[in-house]
Amino acid sequence: MNDVPLPDPAHERLTRLWQAHRPAGPVLPWELKTVYGSRWVRFHSLPESKRYAQDEAEYAVLLDRYNTVLDELFAGGEAYVVTTDWADPSEPTDYAARRAALHPQGTLWTPLDETDDPDPAFHTRWYFYADRRPWQRGCLDPLLRAVADDTLPGIFVTDPGFTRIHHPYDAGADVILPTPEERDRLRDRHSAWLSAHPSGY
């Protein structure tokens, strides 16, 4: 592996915050629902749990749902926006170029080695890129559209205290709240967006 740029010192606080969690992080975005299951809720992006938008009217619906929840989590404050990539920064791929174009503010935060598989051939080193910004509704719309089309997975947004996390994916969003009670209140406000499956998936 070639030399990799050192993480931005400005992200050291983000690392300390997540390492203080139990279990300690970072974790891959799609693992959040398992790691923080007692504080997790999932919202679907389109009526009747439709997976992909087919026209601009449906994109408007899913962007409104994403942004409505993001506003409730981060309005009036700041947020870290994090994207992920499996490509060594010194050897960018087409995916890496697309991620960088959609998240130009993101600088290397931390690597994460995924080694759960007993076969080393299936081990992956992930790279997390982050930026901190004042939250404004709509500021992530290009990223969210890419997520909705499943062309840029592995994104999450968190507040600077790491108490609220929003992981959009193609078809919905996993949301982690500080307490089960806050999770329940958010879930009840948007009950029409929940899965009909008993597991919440």
Order of alpha helices (4+ residues) and beta strands (2+ residues): alpha-alpha-beta-alpha-beta-alpha-beta-beta-alpha-beta-beta-beta-alpha
